[in-house]
Amino acid sequence: MPLAILLVLILIAVLIAPWLIGVAIAAAIAAAALYGTYLVAAAVIAIAALVVAVAWVLITGNSRQEKPEEIHGERKACKYCQVEMAASASRCGSCGKSSP
């Protein structure tokens, strides 16, 4: 029922003022242009963020690399994966299993 009322109102508006069709088309074109502007702005912001992120990684260098474990004293091998570790370590840094 509400859809029928809406269609009748649109029909009346078109019959009384045919220029409303031109206004509706112009509004649709303007909305599409604004949406396009939004998409371009979003793309520019995304590209700028990507450039900043890449520059940040290049400037900071390889600071996120794991540093070798500094162990002084005796060493032992993990009984599961045979990786060398500190004698005082309770868990293997490679496999994560606890070794006595």
Residue, then its C-alpha position, 0 to 999 in steps of 0.5 A: m500500500p505505501l508503495a502505491i501511494l509513493l508511485v501515485l505521488i511521483l506520477i502527480a509530481v511528474l504531471i504537474a511539474p515535468w521539470l522535476i525529472g530534470v531536477a532528479i537527473a541533475a541531483a543523481i549526476a551531482a550525487a555520482a560526482l560527489y561519490g567519485t570525488y569521495l573515492v578519489a580522496a579515499a584513494v589519495i589518502a590510502i596511497a599517502a598512508l602506504v608511502v608513509a609506512v614504506a618510508w618509516v620502514l626504510i628509515t628505521g631500518n632492520s631494527r625488528q630483526e631478532k638479535p642473537e641470544e647473548i649467553h655467557g657460560e655453559r651451553k646444552a643442546c635441546k633433547y627434542c630438536q638439538v638446538e644449542m641453548a644456555a645451560s640455565a634455560s628451562r625451555c627451548g627457544s626453537c621448539g618451545k618444549s621444556s628440557p630438564 
